[in-house]
Amino acid sequence: MKRRWLRAAIEVAFIMFLFYSNLLMGEFERANSAGGKSLAAALLDIFTLTNFAIGLAASLVGYGVVEFLRGKL
């Protein structure tokens, strides 16, 4: 049971990593057209409570879908 929770936590964390890396790339792409932005400023823009809630909800849904498909195959 402990391994199952650990695997779930790792998969959710990986999905969160992908979400935040995508946000960071989008922030730099948008900022470079307007004169550039530092890494610190971009990180401050993307690490908000709203982005965390969206990322957590999306990662839990994604984990649920992957587990459902894993059970079907």
Helices and strands as residue ranges (DSSP letters): H 2-32, H 39-46, H 49-72
